Amino acid sequence: MAEKYREHLQEIEAYVVSDGQARQETLHGRPVKYLSEIAGIRDYGIILCLNEKNQAEVIPLLKQHKILHYFCM
């Protein structure tokens, strides 16, 4: 889904995956990080480029980390 919306997201600092998931080091020249690796994560806005099933799994994790600034695409 990140591939599908990439052209609409101009200022991507990093791609984020859930802890423990497979990931590559970079994607389109941007780092790919685990959620736990981002210091001050609550100060960032997060855009979830996930299908509804995955959103339903990830949103509780965000709330558990007290992350309130997210938008679902």
N, C-alpha and C positions, 0 to 999 in steps of 0.2 A: 504494500500500500504506500510506503514511503516513496517508492519509485513513481507511482502514479501521480502523487501530489508534489513531487520535488520541484517542478518548474513553477509552481504557484507559491513556494516558500522561499523568498529571496534571501533572508538573513539567518540561515541555519548555522548555529554554532557547533552542534554535534547531533548525532543520532543517538538515541538511547534505547537500550534493550533491558528487559527484566533481568535481574541477577540470576545467574545460573544458566541462562539461555545461550545458545551458540551465537557467536558474533565474529565479524571480521574486524580488523584494526581500523580501516577507513572505508568510507563509501562516498564516492564522488569528491574526494579530496578533503572530506570532513571526518573527524574522529568518530568512532562508534564506541560508546561508553556504557558501562553498567550503571543503573540508577544509583547504586550505593557509591559510585566513584565521583559523583558530582557534588562538590562542596557547595553549601548554600543553595541547595536545590529548590528550597521554598521561595527563593528570590527570583526564580525564572518562570517564564510561561512555557508550558509544554503543549505541543500540538500532537494529538494522538491520531496517527494515520493507520487506523486498525479497523478491521471489520467489527460488527456489533458483538459477535461472540468474544473476540479478544478484548474489546473495550470492557465488557462485563467482567473479565478476569483482571484487567489492569487497573481500572478505576478504584477498586477496594485497596489495592496496594498503594496507590497514590494517597488515598485518604489515610491509610495506616501511617504513612510518612508525613502526614499533615500538609500535603501538597494540595493547594486549593486552586491554583491558577493553571487550568488546563482547558483545552478546547478539542472537541472530537470532530473529525472530518469523515 
